[in-house]
Amino acid sequence: MPTTTENWAEQVRAGEVRAISRAVTAIENRAPEGEKLLRELFPHTGQAYRIGVTGAPGTGKSTLVDRLAAYYRGQKKTVGIIAVDPSSPFTGGAILGDRVRMQGHATDSGIFIRSMATRGSLGGLAQATSDTALLLDAAGKEFILVETVGVGQGEIEIVRLADCTLVVLVPGMGDDVQNLKAGLMEIADIFVLNKCDREGADRFEEQLRAMLTIAPERGGWRPPVVRTIATENKGIAELAGEIERFRRHSVGAENRRAREIDLWKTRLIELLELRLMERVERAGIDDAALSALAVRISNRQIDPYAAVNEILATAGLGDAR
Amino acid sequence: MPTTTENWAEQVRAGEVRAISRAVTAIENRAPEGEKLLRELFPHTGQAYRIGVTGAPGTGKSTLVDRLAAYYRGQKKTVGIIAVDPSSPFTGGAILGDRVRMQGHATDSGIFIRSMATRGSLGGLAQATSDTALLLDAAGKEFILVETVGVGQGEIEIVRLADCTLVVLVPGMGDDVQNLKAGLMEIADIFVLNKCDREGADRFEEQLRAMLTIAPERGGWRPPVVRTIATENKGIAELAGEIERFRRHSVGAENRRAREIDLWKTRLIELLELRLMERVERAGIDDAALSALAVRISNRQIDPYAAVNEILATAGLGDAR
């Protein structure tokens, strides 16, 4: 067990699995030592290529991510996988899913897999995911695959950290192309048409391409459509090729830089909110205290604005407004 | 123009349209006088019945809301309508949509219609919607219809304030019942099958009912399915009947009380976050300052945790952690 943060940071940078696992747990628990570690590691981040993978349940995202990871490993690249499930109350490295998935890579120290799930707020999850990606970045993983179900607003926040975002679709899932959420169109750098041996795949692809033709280009990039059958390992190399093409396209691109700065700005605000709310909690305004105030508001004994002022005063954050 | 908050509050309580309009604008702009007014009015709230109406674009929500409002007016009930569009950058009472919609009710002072749209954050929108509902409540509106597109997490927040939530569906919109978002199933007190003269309506209804049979009951209520053709005013009275049935069911129900307290708790936290962030802004940490910090983080000149500490110190919120 590491004795100092410096020591621990060195072990993480060396890619030691147990040190990384402990670090993810510290991040998830928002333990102070997790933050210390991240601060120590931060200067060594910024090297990994982060690939976000999102799509509706049942589109085969996990299999696709596994195959893509295996492909990169075949190229002697190191890989980290973060599987985010905002709807699941389970978390941590010990859940069954991780174990099953690890089996394929169990003897391979060049790959690290971790599931993360909601603990309280979605904002906290986006934060934890982002911090875990930094950690794996510092640990020298060359590709970080962040997989998330969705797409709601929360999942979009999670995917935003990616350098390249894959949106996974499956033909014949009842979604006509025109029902695709606008949000999906906006975040996709590459569309993956998985299970492309299904009926209706050609028609679906045709519609999708037609839609992409009229969609506005972003920074000179028109999202390609890649057909895959992840379970049969088909189309994976082509997908990796398109990711590489996007990566080269993005190098030095003005919008990539703008995107990263924008991302840090969002994270700063989130972190600020988390920090201030922690301060309120530390002042003893816990869940029970909030409930008691809510009861008084509900009974019209106090108005919500007065209640907030009361909380701020208690937390020593009273303002002069 | 009212000279004092007390005066203004009296005019709002008397249902004066211009006083209410000015108040909504003050709320949207987060002006201090809006808050003062709400505090004055708060003891007079808690009487209105709030009906949330949500569903995908194209389901005919607006028409349905208009017809339901007309039905209540026919029953001599006063009505407020808040149309929330999280995806629209437009807002305020002057937009075309409001004017067109108002025409049908233009000479009727018993109805008040207002559109609200995103200004900055979704959290802010939920807050403004909730405050506007309080305002219309104090203004004596007996039914408040809150209409929102969606359903993402943000829209769920907005609908949460409702005493009764209608989820509007349309057969043949490509959504098979099994593709219904889980979120929709959870928030619906009543399902409205609008445009029910469309092909596939019977099959759709059958599937929906089958799904509801296996869904867990909440507080002894199983959401009914009401068929409507809003454009032809069909099914509106039946819908109002089901709303009334749910209302009577909810009176004194343990879960209704729990729901309201939970809602106030959520609102307290949101309000707290807004308040703290306002304080940061007032300390001069504006958008430009955040961008400058984000650039430094992106260049690895400062880590995000150090940046947040810097902001907190500048805002006089520095903590001892």
Boltz contact constraints between the chains, C-beta under 6 A:
constraints:
  - contact:
      token1: [A, 35]
      token2: [B, 305]
      max_distance: 6.0
  - contact:
      token1: [A, 39]
      token2: [B, 303]
      max_distance: 6.0
  - contact:
      token1: [A, 39]
      token2: [B, 305]
      max_distance: 6.0
  - contact:
      token1: [A, 42]
      token2: [B, 303]
      max_distance: 6.0
  - contact:
      token1: [A, 43]
      token2: [B, 300]
      max_distance: 6.0
  - contact:
      token1: [A, 152]
      token2: [B, 152]
      max_distance: 6.0
  - contact:
      token1: [A, 152]
      token2: [B, 153]
      max_distance: 6.0
  - contact:
      token1: [A, 153]
      token2: [B, 152]
      max_distance: 6.0
  - contact:
      token1: [A, 153]
      token2: [B, 153]
      max_distance: 6.0
  - contact:
      token1: [A, 153]
      token2: [B, 154]
      max_distance: 6.0
  - contact:
      token1: [A, 154]
      token2: [B, 153]
      max_distance: 6.0
  - contact:
      token1: [A, 174]
      token2: [B, 176]
      max_distance: 6.0
  - contact:
      token1: [A, 174]
      token2: [B, 179]
      max_distance: 6.0
  - contact:
      token1: [A, 176]
      token2: [B, 174]
      max_distance: 6.0
  - contact:
      token1: [A, 179]
      token2: [B, 174]
      max_distance: 6.0
  - contact:
      token1: [A, 260]
      token2: [B, 298]
      max_distance: 6.0
  - contact:
      token1: [A, 261]
      token2: [B, 294]
      max_distance: 6.0
  - contact:
      token1: [A, 261]
      token2: [B, 295]
      max_distance: 6.0
  - contact:
      token1: [A, 261]
      token2: [B, 298]
      max_distance: 6.0
  - contact:
      token1: [A, 264]
      token2: [B, 294]
      max_distance: 6.0
  - contact:
      token1: [A, 264]
      token2: [B, 297]
      max_distance: 6.0
  - contact:
      token1: [A, 264]
      token2: [B, 298]
      max_distance: 6.0
  - contact:
      token1: [A, 265]
      token2: [B, 290]
      max_distance: 6.0
  - contact:
      token1: [A, 265]
      token2: [B, 294]
      max_distance: 6.0
  - contact:
      token1: [A, 268]
      token2: [B, 290]
      max_distance: 6.0
  - contact:
      token1: [A, 271]
      token2: [B, 308]
      max_distance: 6.0
  - contact:
      token1: [A, 272]
      token2: [B, 308]
      max_distance: 6.0
  - contact:
      token1: [A, 273]
      token2: [B, 273]
      max_distance: 6.0
  - contact:
      token1: [A, 275]
      token2: [B, 308]
      max_distance: 6.0
  - contact:
      token1: [A, 276]
      token2: [B, 276]
      max_distance: 6.0
  - contact:
      token1: [A, 279]
      token2: [B, 319]
      max_distance: 6.0
  - contact:
      token1: [A, 290]
      token2: [B, 265]
      max_distance: 6.0
  - contact:
      token1: [A, 290]
      token2: [B, 268]
      max_distance: 6.0
  - contact:
      token1: [A, 294]
      token2: [B, 261]
      max_distance: 6.0
  - contact:
      token1: [A, 294]
      token2: [B, 264]
      max_distance: 6.0
  - contact:
      token1: [A, 294]
      token2: [B, 265]
      max_distance: 6.0
  - contact:
      token1: [A, 295]
      token2: [B, 261]
      max_distance: 6.0
  - contact:
      token1: [A, 297]
      token2: [B, 264]
      max_distance: 6.0
  - contact:
      token1: [A, 298]
      token2: [B, 260]
      max_distance: 6.0
  - contact:
      token1: [A, 298]
      token2: [B, 261]
      max_distance: 6.0
  - contact:
      token1: [A, 298]
      token2: [B, 264]
      max_distance: 6.0
  - contact:
      token1: [A, 300]
      token2: [B, 43]
      max_distance: 6.0
  - contact:
      token1: [A, 300]
      token2: [B, 46]
      max_distance: 6.0
  - contact:
      token1: [A, 303]
      token2: [B, 39]
      max_distance: 6.0
  - contact:
      token1: [A, 303]
      token2: [B, 42]
      max_distance: 6.0
  - contact:
      token1: [A, 304]
      token2: [B, 271]
      max_distance: 6.0
  - contact:
      token1: [A, 305]
      token2: [B, 35]
      max_distance: 6.0
  - contact:
      token1: [A, 305]
      token2: [B, 39]
      max_distance: 6.0
  - contact:
      token1: [A, 307]
      token2: [B, 268]
      max_distance: 6.0
  - contact:
      token1: [A, 308]
      token2: [B, 271]
      max_distance: 6.0
  - contact:
      token1: [A, 308]
      token2: [B, 272]
      max_distance: 6.0
  - contact:
      token1: [A, 308]
      token2: [B, 275]
      max_distance: 6.0
  - contact:
      token1: [A, 319]
      token2: [B, 279]
      max_distance: 6.0
